[in-house]
């Protein structure tokens, strides 16, 4: 019974992580679409493509840092409620928290890089002509 509960918990956590990654990708694609005109002007005025990429990724990293910080604080506060469900690890295991935060940062980076790279590689004349 314990193995089934652990397997279900892992499955739901993986599904939640996948949905959050898809949501972040959609949010970044929407943000890039809304700022396409600004990005086109920046590139037309001489901004390099890597500068535009850094601009878009900087926003994601700020959001990711804020989200992970709030999540770690909330997890530290709520750990006493789920302590009885943890098998084989301590409630305040720093290694688990570090790996969870690193995994979230990795997923945020991957989900944001694709739309940011697409925005940075766009042709400014086509972007500006479209608007």
Rosetta blueprint (number, residue, H / E / L):
1 X L
2 X H
3 X H
4 X H
5 X H
6 X H
7 X H
8 X H
9 X H
10 X H
11 X H
12 X H
13 X H
14 X H
15 X H
16 X H
17 X H
18 X H
19 X H
20 X H
21 X H
22 X H
23 X H
24 X H
25 X H
26 X H
27 X H
28 X H
29 X H
30 X H
31 X H
32 X H
33 X H
34 X H
35 X L
36 X H
37 X H
38 X H
39 X H
40 X H
41 X H
42 X H
43 X H
44 X H
45 X L
46 X L
47 X L
48 X L
49 X H
50 X H
51 X H
52 X H
53 X H
54 X H
55 X H
56 X H
57 X H
58 X H
59 X H
60 X H
61 X H
62 X H
63 X H
64 X H
65 X H
66 X H
67 X H
68 X H
69 X H
70 X H
71 X H
72 X H
73 X H
74 X H
75 X H
76 X H
77 X H
78 X H
79 X H
80 X H
81 X H
82 X H
83 X H
84 X H
85 X H
86 X L
87 X L
88 X L
89 X L
90 X L
91 X L
92 X L
93 X L
94 X H
95 X H
96 X H
97 X H
98 X H
99 X H
100 X H
101 X H
102 X H
103 X H
104 X H
105 X H
106 X H
107 X H
108 X H
109 X H
110 X H
111 X H
112 X H
113 X H
114 X H
115 X H
116 X H
117 X H
118 X H
119 X H
120 X H
121 X L
122 X L
123 X L
124 X H
125 X H
126 X H
127 X H
128 X H
129 X H
130 X H
131 X L
